[in-house]
Amino acid sequence: MVSATSARRRESAVTERRMHLVRWALTTGWLLIILSLLYDPFTPRFTAPDHPWSPLRLPESCVTVQGTCLSETPYPLGTTLFWGLVVPSGIFILLVFGHEVWRRICPLSFLSQIPRALGLQRQIARVNPKTGEKRLQLAKVPGDSWLGKHYSRLQFGWLFVGLCGRILFFNADRLVLFAWLSFTIVCAIAVGWLYGGKSWCQYFCPMAPVQSVFSTPTGLLGSRAHMASTPITQSMCRTVQPDGSEQSACVACQQPCIDIDAERLYWARLPSPAFAFERYGYVGLVFGYFVYYYVYAGNWEYYFSGVWLRQEDQLAQLLRPGFFLFGQPIDVPRLVAVPLFLGLCTWLGTQAGRAIESALRRRVRRRGAEPDRERIRHRVFVVATFLVFNFFFLFAGRPLLLLAPDWVQYLFEATLVAVSTLWLYRAWDRSPDLYGRENLAERFRKQLTRMDLNVGLYLDGRSLADLGTEEVYVLAKVLPGFTGQKRLEAYKGVVREALEEGFVNAASSLEVLKQMRLSLGISDGEHRQLLDELGVEDPGLLDPDSRRSLEDQIRLSGYRKSLERLMLVQRLGSGPVTPGPDGAVLQSLRREYGISSLEEEQVLDDLSPAAAATHKVERLLERLPALTDGYRALHQSALRHQSAVLALLDDRLQRRKELTLRAILDGLATLQEDPAVPALVQRLQAIAPLELPELLHREGWESRLPAAVAETLAHPGGEAPSCSLEVPVEETLSFLASLAADASPTLAAAALFLTACLDAGRARSMAAALGAVGAPPLLLQTARAVEALDGHPELRGFPELEKRVFLATSDFFRRSDADTLDALASQADVRAFAKGELITEAGDTCRELLLLIEGIARVHHRDGERTWVKDLQPGRVLDELQVLTHSASESTIVAEADGTRLLAVPVDSFDAVLESDSDFARRVLELESGQLQRLMRAGGPSPVR
């Protein structure tokens, strides 16, 4: 089995210049074969019966077809070479070397790029709806068009027509075959003019279903693009620069793209019915194609002798009986019989494949387990490919192979069985989960490389690139310099890349990255916190309506590198490039890569750190007022009785405001003395005059910012904004709807609950959407409770949400990790007390941490002869020092109001959280240390918080 390291190093091993020469050679040879179909005075002599040594000479015996002996005459070898050598070679290349080799050498793909090489491709106008700017861009197949959605049907249909056409029209008729191949070449060139990229290969080529069957998830010797060490992978479109370096020329004509990562496309299409039809239908089609020769002629000799390759009267057979069974012709014209028989076999292939899948799923269920549909389908797929490959080569090329010595035939057959068995072994255990782990491990490997950690001491002469998927995570755990903060930084880089390339989105990232988090010891709450930070730094990353893809990232990367080279040429003055943004060369680059105004701004930001920082700060300043507006939207008079839930949302909004301010300050630190800084500072002071001084002092920004900027921001620069808190209810509901889509289950559930307080009907509609299968348990429970509401909602009717709300808003647990709050809430109980009822008594061992959530509790504390009495309000924790020390309570606590309710957290659960969450333990220690110091100075009683 090929190692991961060698797979990573093999991609793009052959340079594009060398492959270009190979393409020219193969295309020239292919075109010569096609031209020989028109005129070939040379090769017929080798097929003459009296040739002294040619193995291709006609035999003296005749072959019978439907009981009639066929007479033969010397024939040109064009059709024999094409069907007996060229086509089988393509199938062998696909299975062994993968699509990446085939796509880089395919003559038809090469010819389809003629319009691109000549700069004669169709362009369409795109208008920016915001600015009205009009730009010409290369035309691409729209993803939402009929062709974009159903291209696989078109390709399979063309393949079906082609195989029917072979039997009926152009297996042996050289003029018809020449016309068919010429028509196909013209179509490929025309598509190359109509659409950019490899649209012919992606959307039209009848060979595409064959490539999909034999080369995915990977060829036997194919590389794994998701573990590539170079940015140009597999058969990605590329160009060669004057200095010999290669650069991506991808225009994102299809997403996902087989040329960039074949396995990624495979797993993306695996669940679709169209993909299953393609695989199983192809197996049936191949079976029907070869078996038809027998049911037509009545014997196998007709096929294996190769006489079908040299029947000069092929068109004259169209109306003859199409079947000959049990020694009798069946009077169905061949013109009808061929598509009928091949269509029936294709249908039987699809039915057989689906039946096998269903039988395997039933077998798993009988064992009491839930079947993994994708894994079952994948394994049926690879077995089907293994079988159809070997079945294909029982027939393909066999008329020529039978002319070779026996040892050559045995060697050929042994090679086929060996390579197909090795392919089956390599593909059998592949799965979407394994692909995802390898993908994420490679991204993590890149993050470790960027950190420039000294890993040589721990690898015994190996490099990071030599490590396997699990070894990378093991290394991260033992590296002494790879602290918790660095792990978070590396993980954040992985999450950013995965979001940028569309590998995950905000909703799926928690589950997809779960295994990686477990390996690195990163909690779900830390993941959500990183998502918040990334959402502040680049809001588009978390936008569910913003389509991001690896293909678009590669397209933008290609444009960026072309633009860098253009700017370098301009600076050196060594080329005829028109200066300025409207230069002809620049416009040509925009058209070629389909660059919009927004994308151009993004690329220019990447080329200029100062411009990027300026635009980032400007975007953040534009978003900052929305957080204040959100605060206003929440504080509706109708929601004032839900103060605890509002406090939770306020705290989250305040945290996001702090994250935004930190990101703005980070941008200003990058800009330093840039001329744009004064205006940005002035805008920042006007928007957030009160928060800045405290944040600067608390986090030490003075040392990173220019002295003048730090001095200015350290003093409030304007009046605190004041405005009415009364806003339209519709605005509040709209804001709550945005919060209900948040990645945090607690935040989403709280927003859904407040929506029910304002508009029960709208809340039920939201609950139906949010409570779908797979939703987090808290959100699912809240959604079910909202759907069952009959009357005005009360927080106590949502016990799981209530526990998290009061935990998250208490001083003791405020801003704790979400996983910590979930762990505490899952073990906590809510208890109710009547007025005068005893809650705890002095001398009792503290077995629970008590949080007052409703009513009043009176604490009676005795220290010798002195007694203190204090009333506690909701949100306070009782006797936490005794809980921490596992000592007896020094206080007697009594309920002072009917309906007093407390949240009781078992001390064992609390201790477990302290052990698992070091940040929480540190904050608890800080809180209690500060409280003890105050007590020692005041000489007062034990604290109650």
N, C-alpha and C positions, 0 to 999 in steps of 0.2 A: 504494500500500500504506500502511495506517495506521501511523504511527510509534509506537514504544514509549512515547514521552512522552505523546502524546495519548491513547493507550490507558490509561495510568496515571491520567490526569486526568479521564477521562470517566465512570468508574464512580461510581454514586450521584449523578450530576449532577442528577437530578430528585429533589426531596425526597419523603419518605414521605407528607407531608400532601397534596402535589399528586397523587401516585400514588393515594392513598386516594380522592380525588375522581374520578380517572379510572376506578378500579375500580367505584365506585358508578355512574357513568354507563354504563359498558359492561355491568355486571351488570343494571342497570335495563332497558337496551335489549334485552339477551338474554332476560330474563324476559318482556318485552312480546312478543317474537317467539314465545316458547313459549306464552303465553296466547292469542295470536292463532290458534294452532292449534285452540283450542276455539271461539272466536267471532271472526269477522272479516267484518262486513257491508260494509266499505269498499273493500278492494282488489280484489274480483272485477270491479268496474266497469272497471278499467284493462285487464282481459284480455278484455273483450267484443269480438267480431269487428268491431262497428260503432263502436268508440271512435274519435273523430276524430283523435287525435294520439298515443296511447300506443304506444310501441314494443313493449309486452308483449301487445298484442291478438293474439288467435288468428288464425293464417293461414287462408286459404280452402282451401288444399290439405291433404290428409291424409297421415299418416305410416303406412307399412305395417310390421306386426310379424308375422313368419312368414307373409307373403303376405296378411295381412288388414289392411284400412284401419281405423285407429282413429278413432272419433268423439270430439270433445272439446266441453266446455262451459266457460264462464267459471269461474275457480278463484281462491281466495285465494292471496296471494303468500308466505305464511309459509314453506313448504318451499322455495320458489325462493330466497328471500333467505338462508335458513339454509345450504342446500347450495351455492348458487351464489356467495355473497358471504362469509359468516362463516367457513366452513371454509377456503376458499383464502386468505383474509386471514391466518389463523393460520399457515399454512405459509410464506407470504411473510415474516411477522414473524420466524419462527424462523430462517430462513436469513440474513436481512439484519441483524436486531437481536439475535439470539441468544436463548437461553432466558431470560436475565435480564430482558428486557422482557416476554416472554410470561408468565413466572411471576408478575411483579408486577401484571399486568393481567388474568390469566385469571379469568373469573367463577366457574368451578367451584372453583378454588383459594380464591378469596375466600369463597365460601359454606361451604367445608369448615372455615373458621376461626370460624364462628358459635359453636360450643360454647366455644372458647377465649375469645372476646370476652365471653361470658356467664359465664365461670368455671365451666362445667359439664363438666369433663373427668374421665374415669375415673382413679382413683388406686389404686395397689397398695401394700401394705406391704412395706418392706424392713427386714430385721433385720441389724444389725451383728454378725457372728459373734464378735467379740472382746468387745464391751461389752454385747451384748444389747439395745442401743437400737433402738427401732422407729420408723421414719419412713415417712410416706406420700409417695409420689412419683408423678408423672405416668407412666402406662403408656406404654411404647415397644415397638416390635416388636423382640424379641430377635434379635440378629445370628446366633445359632446355630439359630434356629427354621427350620421349612420355609419360611415366608414370607420370612424374612430371607435365605435362601440362593437361593430360586427365584422371587422376586417378578417378575423380568423375564419368566418364562414365563407367569405369571398376567396380566400387563399385555398381552403380545402375544396371548395367548389371547382376552382381552376385546376387543382391537382386531379380531382375526379374526372373532369372533362379531358385533361391531358392523358390520363391512363386509358380512358375509353378511346380517345383519338389514336393512341398508339396501336391498339388492336385493330381499329377500323380503318384508319387512314394512312398513318405515316411510320409504321414500324419498318416497312421495307420500301415504300414509295418515296424515292429520294427527292422528287420535286415537291411533294406535299410536305415532307419533313423540312426541306429548305424554307418553304413558305411559312410553316409554323414557327420555326426557330427565328426567322427574320422578323416575323410579326412580334414575337416575344421581345426581341432586342429593341425594336422600335418602341414598343410599349414601355420598356425599362427606361429608355432615353427620354421619352415623353413625360413619364412620371418624374424623372430627374429635373425636368424643366418646370413642371407644375408645382412640385413641392420640394422643400429643402431637406437636407440631411439624407439619410438612407431610407426615404419613404418607400421606395420600390421594395426594398428588402423587408421593411417592417409591415407594410400594409397590402402588398399586391403579390409578391413572388410566390408561385405555387410550391417552391421548395421549402418555404418557411415552416409548414407543418412537419415536414420530414426532419428539418433541423431540430425542431422542438422535441420530437420523439427521441432522436438518437443522441442529442448533445446536452440535454438538460436532465437532472440538475447540473451535471458536469461531464465533460469528456474524460476518458480514462487518464490521459496525460494533460488534461486542461488545467489551467490555473484557477485559483479562487480569488475573484476580484475583491471580495470583502476583506481579504487578508493581504491585499497588495501593498507592496512597499513603494510603489510609484503611483503618481496621480493618473497616469494613462494606463488603463487596464484593458485586457482582452482585445476585442476588435473595435474599440472606441474610435470614432472618426478622429483623424489627426493630420497635421501638416508638418512639414519639415522646414525649419528656419534656415536662413543663410549660413548660420554657424554650425549647422548639422543637428541641432537640438530639435526635439519633437514637442509639439504643442497641440493641445486638444482643439479640435474643430467642431465639437459637438454643438448642435443647435437645438437640442431637446425636442426632436421630432416625434418621439414616443416616450411615454413615462408609465411604468418603468421600462428600461431599454435593455434588450438582450445583449447588445454590443458592449454595454458598460458592466453589467453583472448578470450573467445568465441565470445563476441560481436564485438571485433575488426575484427575477421575473417568474421563475418556476414556482416558488412558494407563494407569490402573490396571486398567480392564476390557478394554483392547485385546487382550491375549493369550487371553482366555477364550473357549471355544466358544460360550457363551450370547450373547456380544456379537456374534460373527460371524453367528450365526443371526438375531439381531435385525436386523442391517443387510441381509444378503442376503435373508432371508425377507421383509423389508418391500418390497424392490425387486420380488420376485416377486409379492407380494400386490397391490401397486399395479398392476403390469402385468395381472395376472389380473382385478382388479376392473373396469378400464376395457374390456379386450378382451371380457369376458363380455357386455357390451351388444351387441356385434357378433355373437358366436356364438349369442346368444339370439334377436335380432331378424332376423338375416340381412343387416343393412345398418348403416351408420354414422349414417344420418339419424335413427334412433331415439334415439341419444344426443345428437347435436348440436342437434337440434330442441328438446330439453328436455321431450319428451312424457312421459318417465319420471318427471318431477317432478309431473305432474298426472294420473296414472292413478288414478282413484278406485276402481277395482276391483282394486287391487294384491293383496289377500289372495285374491281369486278365481283368481289366476294360479298359485297354489302347486303345483297338481297338473297343470298344463299341461306340454307338452314343454319341457324346459329347454335344448335345443340346436336350432338350425336351420342346417344346413350344406349347401351345394351345392343349395339350393332344396328340401331335404327336412327335416322335423322328425324329431328323434331322441327316441324315446319314453322319456326319463328324466325323471321329475317334477322340476320346477324346484326343489322343496324339497330334493331330493338333488343336483341338478346344480350348484347354486351352491356349497355347501361343497366338493363334489368338485373342481370346476374351480379354485376359489381355493386349496384345499389343494394341488392338483397344481402350480400356478404357484408357490406359496410354496416347495415342496420343490425345484422346478427352480431357483428363485432361489438357494437355499442351495447346491445342487450346483454351479451355474455359478460362484458366487463362490469356493468352495473350489477348484474346478478351475483357475480363473485364478490364484489364489495359488500352487498347486502348479506350474503351468506357468512362472510367473515365477521361482520358486525353482530349478527345474531349469535354466532359462536362465542364471541366475547361476552355478550349479555347473559348467555346461559351459564357462564362462569361467575356471574354476579358482579361484573365490572362494567363500567361505562366505556364504550369503544371510542378510541381516538380516530375520528373519521379521516383526518388528514394523514396520519401515519399509515392507516390501512390503504387509503387510496395511493399514497406514494409507493408502497411496496407492491401493490398490484400493477402500478405503472411500470416499475423497473423490471418486474418479471415479464410483463407484456413486451417491453423493449428487448429484453434478452431473447425471448422466443421469436419475435418477428425479425430480429437481426439474423439469427441463425436460419430461420425459414427463408428469408430473402436470399441468403447466399447459398441455399440449396439449389437455387435456380439462376440468380443473377450472375452473368458471366460464365455460366456453366458450359454453354456450347463451345466457348473458346478453351476453357480449362480442360475439357475432356480430350482435347487434342494434345495436351501435355503428357509427359511420362507419369507413371503412377506415383512415383515418389514426390513429384511436384504437387500432385493433387492431394496426397496425404498431408504434406507439409502445410498447404494452404488451409485445409480443413482444421488441422490442429491449431494453427494460428488463430483462426476465427473463433474456435471454441475457447481458447486460452484468453484472448483479449476480451471476449464478451463475458466470460466468467469473472475475470478481474474487475471489469466494469460493474458487474452486478454486486460483487463484494464491496466495492468502494461506495456504491450508491445506496446499498441496502440500509445502512444505519443512519443515513442523513435524515435530518428532521428540521422543521422551522426553528425549534428551540436550540438545537445545536448550531444552526446557522446564525441565530441571533447571539448566542454566547460568543462564538468566534468573532462576529462582527464587533461586539462591544469590547472584547478583549483586545482586538487590534486597535480600536480607538483609545483604550486605556494605555496600551503600549506606547502610542504616539504621545499621550500626555506625559508619561514617565520620561520619554526621551526629551521632551521640551523642558522638563524640570532640571535636566542635566544632573541627575543624581549619580553618585559614585556607586555603580552596581557591580563593577568588575570583581570586587573582592568576594562576592557571593555567588558568582556564576561559573567559577572554575574554568575560565578561558572562553566561555560562551558570551554572546551578546544578547541584548533584549530581543532581537529579531529571531534568535534561536529558540526562545521559550515557547512552550505550548500554551494552550488557552488557560488551563488551570494553574500552570506554573507562574504565570504573570501575577495572579492574585496572591499566590503563596509568597512570592518575592515581596509584594507590597506589604504584607503583614510583618515580615521580618526585617525590613530595611530600617535601621535606627533613625535615619533622618526623615523618614516618611511619617510624620506626625499626623494626628487627627485632622489638623487644619489643612495639611497638604493633601490628605486623602480627599477631603471635601473639594479642594481646588481642582484636583485631577478629575474627580467625579463630575464636577460642574462643567469642566471642559468636554467630557463625554456627552453629557446631557445636551449641551449647546450644539455640538456637532450633530447629534442624533435628531434634534429638532430642526436644525437648518436643512438637513438632507431629507426630511420627511420620513426618516426611519421610525420615529415615534411622534405622537402629538402630546399635548398637555394631558389629555385624558388617559391615553394608553401608556404613558411613560412609567407610571408607578408599577404596573404589572410587568411590562417588558423588561425593565431594568431591575426587577426584584432580585434575581439571582446574583447580579453584580453587587447590589447593595449588601446582600447577605455575606458575600465573599469579603467585602471591604469593611463590614461593620458599620454601615451607614443606615440610619433609621428612616422609616417612611416620613416622619415629621421633618427630618433634615432635608429629605428630597423635596418636600413641599416648600420648605423655606428657600431652597435653591431655585425652585420654579418661580417663586415670588421675586427673587433677585433678578433672574433672567427676564422676567416679564417687565421689570422696571427698566433694565438696560436695553432691551429690544422688545417692545410690546408686540411686534409682529410675530415673534416666535411662538406666542401662546394664542394667537388669533385663530380660532377654529375655521374661519372663512378664508384664511390666507393659505393658499396651496403652496407647499414647499416640496422640493424634490431634489434628489441627488443629481438628476439630469440638469436642472436649472442651475445648481451650484457649479457644475462642470462647465456649462455654457458661459456663465458669468466669469469663471476662472479663465476660460479661453479668451474672452474679450479683454479681461484685465491684462493678461500677458501681452496680447497684441497691442493694447494701448500703451503699455510700458515701453514696448519696443518702438512704437511710433514716436513717443515723446523723446526717447533716447536719440533716435535718428534726427529729430528736429533740433535737439540741443547740439548735436555734433555737426549739424548742417551738411550731412553727407547724402541727403536724398531729396527728391523733388516733392516733399510733402508740403501741402498748403497749410500755413500756420492758422491757428484759431480753431474754435469748436465746429466751424462749418466747412472745414477742409474736405475735399473729395474723398481722400483716403479714410478719414474718420467717418464720414457718412457711409462709405462702403462697409466699414467694420460694423457700424450700427445695424445696417441692413442684414449683413451676413449672420450676425448673432441674435438678431431680433431684440435689440436693446430698447427698453422703454425709458422715459425720462427719469422715473424713480429708480430704475436699475442703474442708469448711468450715474445718478447722484451717489448711489451706494458704492459703485466701483471707484468713483473719484475720491470718495471718503477713504476707501481702503488704500489708495495711493498717497494720501496726504493725512498723516495722523492729526495735524492741527485742524484740517477741515472736518475730519471725522469727529473730533472732540467737540468742535463748535456746533455741528449739526446735532450731535447727541444731546448737548446741553440745551439747545433750542427746543428740541422735541420734548425733553423732560420738563422744561419750563412751561410748554404748552399743556402738558398733561397734569401739572401740579394743581392748578385751580379745580380740576375735576374731583380731586380728593376732598377738597373743602365743600364742593357742591354735593358730594355724596354724603358728607356729614349732615348738611342741611336737609337733604332729602330724607334721611332716616328719622330726623327728629320731628315727626308729625305729632300733632296733639293727640291723635287717635292711638299712638303707640307709646305714650308716656308711661302707661301702667306696665309696660314690658321693659322696665329699666335695666334688668340684668341682661336680657338679650341685646338691647341697644348698647350696653357697655361692652359686650363681647365684640360686636361689629365695629364700634368706635375704636377699640384697641387694635383691631386688625387694620383699619384704615390709617390709624396713626402710625403703625409699623410700616405700612407701605409708603406713607409720606416720608418717614425717616429714610427708608431705602432710596426713595427718589432724591432726597436731599443729599445723601451720601454719593449717589451716582453723579449728581450735578457737581458736587465739590471735587470728586475725582476727575471730572472733565476739566474743571478750572485748574486743577493741579497739573494736568497734562499740558494745558495751554500756556501756563506761566505768564509771561509778559506779552502774550499775543495782543494785537490791537483790538480784537473783538471782546476782550475780557471786561473792560469797564462797563460796556452796555449790558453785558450778560449779568454782571454783578448788580447793576442797578435794577434790572428786572427781577432778579432773585430776591433782593431786599423788599421790593414792593409786594411780592407774592407771599413771602414767609418771613416777616420781620421779627417774630417772637421766637421761633424755634431755632434759628441759626446760632445765636450766641451760646446757648446751652450745648448744642451739638458740637460746635467748634471746640469748646472747652473740654467737654467730656471725652471726645475721641482724638484730641491732639492734632487737629487739622492745621493748626498754626504753623507747624514745622514743615508741612508739605506745600502750603500755599505761599505765593509771593507775599512779602510783608505787608504791602499796601492793601492787597485784597483781604488778607486775614484781619487787618486793623479795621477795614471798612465793614466787614461782615460781623465783627465782634460786637458792634453796636447796632441796636435797632435802627433801621433806616427809614422808617415810616410809621404811620399810624396803624394800629391793629385793625384789620378789616372788620367791618360790622355790617350786618345785613339781617333781614328778617328770617327767622327759621321757618316761617310758614311757606310751604311750597305746594303746588298742586299735587293731589294724591296720585295722579297719573305719572308724574315725574318720580315719585317715591316708588311706585310699583315697577316702573321701568328700571330703576336702579337696583331694586331687589331682584329683578329677573336676571340682571347681569351677575349679581352675587350668587344666585342659585346655580349658575354654570361654573362656579369656582372649583378648582381642583381639591380644595379642603372640604371634606364631608361635613365637618362641624359648621363651617361658614355657609355652605349650601343649604344645610338643614335649617339653620337659624333664619336664613333669608326666606325659605319656603314657609316657615312658621309665621313670620311677620307678614308675609303676603296673605296668609289665611286670616290674619287679624284685620286686614283692610278689605280684602275682596275674596270671599270664600270660593266663588265660582272660578276665578282665575287661578287660585291656588290649587284647586282640584285638577284643572287642566295641566298645570305645571307638574303636579305630583304624578300624573299618569305618564308624563314624559321622563321625569327624573327617576321614577321608581322602576325602571326597566330591569330586566334580568342582568345581573353583573354589576349593579350599582353597589356602592359601599353599604354595609349593613345599617349604619346610622341613618344615611339618607333614605334607604329603602324603608326602614321603620317609620321615619317621619312622614314619608310620602303616603304610606298605608294609613297612618293615623289621620292625615289631612283628608284623604279620600273618604274616611269613615266619619268625618266631623258632622255633628248635628247641633249647631249652635255656635256660640262664640268660643274660640279656642282659649284654653288655659295652659300655661307652661307645664303644670303638674300632670296634664294629660299626655305629655310627651316625656316620659320618665328618663329615657336614655339621653335625649337632648338636654333636659333640665340638669342632669348630673354634670354634663360637660360644660354647660353654660356657667354654673356656679363655681365649678373648679377653675375654669379659665379666667373668671373675673375676680377671684379672691386674690389678695395680695400674696398669699403664700404660694399659689400655683400659677400666677399670672405669667403669660408668655412661656409656659412650659412646652416642651415638645409634644406634638399631637399624639404620638404613640404613648407618651407618658400619661397624658390625660385619659386616653382610651383604656390603658391598663388599669388605672385607678378607678375609672367609672365602671368598668366591667365587674369589679369586685365590691363596689360600694353599694350601700343600702340607704334608702330614704326612710327616716323614722319620724313619727308625729307624736307630740306631747300636748297634754292639756295643761291649763294654767295651774301652777303649784306642783306639778309632777316633777319628781326627781330625775335628773338626767345622769349625773355622776355624783358620787359621794367621796369626800376626802378619805384617803387610805385605800381606795380601790386601785388595783393594778391597771394601768392604761393599756388596753388591748386594741383600741381604735382611735383613729384621728377623726375628730368631730368638727364639721364645718357647718355653721349656722346658715341656713338658706331662707328661713322665713320666721317671723315672730321676734320674741325677745327672750334672752337667757340672762339670768342674774347669777353672778359668780360670787360666792362667799369664800374668802380666803383667810385662813388663820395662821399667824406666825407668832407662836408663843402666846402672849397676852393680847396681841393686837389682832384686829379683824378688819379686812377691807371688803367692801361690797362694790361691784361694778356691773352695770347693765351692758350687754353686748348686742350689737345690731347685726343683721344679715351680712354675710361675707367674711365673718371672723372665724378663725380657727381656735379651738379650745385645747389647752394643755398640750401644745405641740412639743414643748421641751421634755415633758414626762414620756411622751410617745417616743421621742428620739432616744431617750436614755432607758426606756423600758422600766421606768420607776413608777411608784405609786402616786396617784393624784393628790395634790395638796389643797385642792379646791372642791367645794360642793357647788354644783351647778343645778339651778332649778329653772324650769320654764316659767316665764312671767306673763305669758299670753296664751290663750287658746289657739290651737293650730300651729304652735311652734314646731318647726320641722328642721331636722339636721341631716346632713350627709355623713354617714359613718364609713370610714375606710379602714379595713382591718390592718393592724400594724404589720403583719407578715407581708401583705401586698405592698404597703408603703416601703418597707425595708427592701423588698425585691426591686422596686423602682429606683430607690437610692443606689443600689448596686449596679443596675443596668444603665442608668442615665447619669453620667458623670457631671454634665452641665447642671442638671437639676440638683444633684447633691451639693455642688459648689454653691448654687444660689441659696439653698436652704441653710447651708453653713454660714453664708454671709448674713442672711436675715437674722439668724439666731445669735450670731456673734455680736451684731450691732445691738440687738435687744438686750443681751446680757450686759454689755457695756453700759447701756442706759440705766439698767436696773442697779448695777453696782454704784453708779454715780448718784442715783436717787435714793438708794436703799429701800426700794419698794418691793412689792410682792412678785411672785412668778408671773410671767407674761401671759396675757391672752390676746390673740391677734384677731 
